[in-house]
């Protein structure tokens, strides 16, 4: 486990889906892998736009119809939707794509970079 840039990491299964919370100020890069496929994402520090791609192919963005689409939301310390970055005592919440779990992987690997280190 990385001891810097992270205040808390939570992974839980709710209503048949997996969600993950990362308590970070920003998100330069996020990826989750089941050893067969790796969805990636990043959140712009300037405008808060989210970019999503798969298997390192950043020039081939995913759209919401992709089975590997990551739903990413930002919350402030009160649990309300956050509009701006950096997050102050807030967190990013990821709804992990069910396609990652179709083959019932033994484990998944999550990597991230908080651009406000």
Long-range contacts (C-beta under 8 A, 24 or more apart in sequence): 4-117, 5-113, 5-114, 5-116, 5-117, 6-114, 8-91, 11-110, 16-98, 17-95, 17-96, 17-98, 18-95, 18-96, 18-98, 18-100, 18-101, 19-93, 19-94, 19-95, 19-96, 20-93, 20-94, 20-96, 20-110, 21-91, 21-92, 21-93, 21-94, 22-91, 22-92, 22-94, 22-112, 23-89, 23-90, 23-91, 24-87, 24-91, 24-92, 24-112, 24-114, 24-116, 25-85, 25-86, 25-87, 25-88, 25-114, 25-115, 25-116, 26-85, 26-86, 26-87, 26-114, 26-115, 26-116, 27-72, 27-92, 27-112, 27-113, 27-114, 27-115, 28-113, 28-114, 28-115, 29-111, 29-112, 29-113, 30-70, 30-72, 30-92, 30-94, 30-110, 30-111, 30-112, 30-113, 31-110, 31-111, 31-112, 32-70, 32-94, 32-96, 32-100, 32-108, 32-109, 32-110, 32-111, 33-108, 33-109, 33-111, 34-100, 34-101, 34-103, 34-105, 34-108, 35-105, 35-109, 36-103, 36-105, 37-68, 37-99, 37-100, 39-68, 39-69, 39-70, 39-97, 39-100, 41-70, 41-72, 41-94, 43-72, 43-74, 43-85, 43-92, 44-85, 45-85, 45-86, 45-115, 48-74, 48-83, 48-84, 48-85, 66-97, 67-97, 67-98, 67-99, 68-97, 68-99, 68-100, 69-97, 70-94, 70-95, 70-96, 70-97, 71-95, 86-116
